[in-house]
Amino acid sequence: MITAEQKPIQEIIQYIAPYSRILLVGCNECVTVCAAGGRKEVGLLASALHLNSLKQGKTIDIKEITLERQCDPEYVEELAPYIDGADAVVSMACGCGVQSVAGRFKTSPVFPAVNTRFMGASLGQGVWAERCKGCGDCVLGITGGICPVARCSKHLFNGPCGGTSNGQCEISPDVDCAWRLIWERLKELGMENRYEDLMNAKDWRPGGAAGPGKIIREDLAQ
Amino acid sequence: MNTESRLEKILASGELAVTSECGPPRGALPEKVKEKSALLKDHVDGINVTDNQTAMVRMSSFAAAVIIKQMGLDPIMQMVARDRNRLAMQSDIIGAYAFGINTMLCLSGDHAKFGDHPMAQGVFDLDSVQMINMVRRMRDEETFQGGAKIDGAPKMFIGAAANPFADPFELRVMRLAKKIKAGVDFIQTQCIFNLDKFEEWMKGVTDRGLDEKVHILAGITPMKSVGMARYMKNKVPGMDIPDAVIKRLEGVSKEQQPEEGIKMAVESIERIKAIKGVHGFHIMAIEWEEKVPQIVEQAGLYPRPAV
């Protein structure tokens, strides 16, 4: 999923300072799972903003809505009845959601309340770690199911580099060396001999080097 | 012989090669490059020019290598994958070769986290193995990485690094094999302090016959002080400093530590000379270049052969 973290409250307060009627929009997908921008976080942020405006001696009107999916026009449309009643929109979705809302309602300022971080997986309660860079040409089939693009700090295709120490990455003892993991997994799979296959220079086009990515499924597109 | 490289000629002659290094200055001070190189000039066959080492901005390795070349010496231009994409690498390689620089070293590069621009985005368009392969194809097939023909192909003698001490240890010979497969000509190793482990690695290398496919230059660094030894043990990634090294330096007075460090370096060279497959030494006297001639002489590697 896409992970995110709430922005510092002061940054959000600065964005909305000129406005008094706010439409605060959460998303029921990834940001709900990573507890950054779901219904619960929308409620908490609304309370915090109310509290702040009281302290400033101002009144603020906040309409709270959490959409099923903020990156989908069908659900974004649900905001239409409320948009005229708001001076500004604050979105707690990932950057995809923020842009879907901004693209639909062209005269409303839309501000992000979260920082979108990475595509990751949950490692346990309250812990998420990056697992995919969206490089567009998946190599997991030849790297034992561990991604060198997302998990090697230098995204080496022929690692490990010389900085590995006690099996950990040179940047931090808290970061596993991806190539140590790849090697251990190849051994478990009895595929050690694959290690010496040269991995050729990567074509970065599918991952963004060719410009913004776009998928058109002719069978589905209308 | 693939190139005009002095280092290649020395290695082909069967003599033990000696290289050293010059870290470019953190400013536009060409005289610093000249001073450091002048200290090394009669005692080495090539001078590595580091490329933003430890991710600190310095004069480019290309520019410093040109200065050294213009002194009539033999620079080994280092290039890290961290700071350049394949376009920038290839244009710099052609540019360097146009100035007569014919020997280079392909490296991944320390992570930007360690330097003075930790906020920088690392490039890593290629890794060091892919860079080796690109430079080899530029030389042997006269083609760019993208496939087009080069008019005036750069004929580089291609080096790379190997760290026998990083783990997983069992991968360290295999990774060398990958670099050989990619087309590397010579290897300069990480600084060797754990000689037992280096011998074990070299045994793995020779058991596979890899020493017949690549020239290995053993990395030697003289310790200036026990403080430096402790720092390298604790702070430098991938460094293996046995406690015995620290104990020995602790055993002499502070004033005697530099001399003891040099003695230890010379002893290491003597022991490593006996190891099958070692074809030379890469002496990295960090900000201590003036001691390189003494080490080379005491280790019986002077005078350098004429080629």
Interface residues (C-beta under 8 A of the other chain):
Chain A: S153 K154 H155 L156 F157 N158 G159 P160 C161 G162 G163 T164 S165 N166 G167 E170 I171 W179 R180 W183 E184 Y195 E196 L198 M199 N200 A201 K202 W204
Chain B: A81 R82 R86 S108 G109 D110 H111 K113 F114 G122 F124 D125 L126 D127 S128 V129 Q130 N133 M134 Q145 A161 A162 N163 A166 D167 P168 E170 L171 M174 R175 A177 K178 K181 A182 Q190 P237 G238
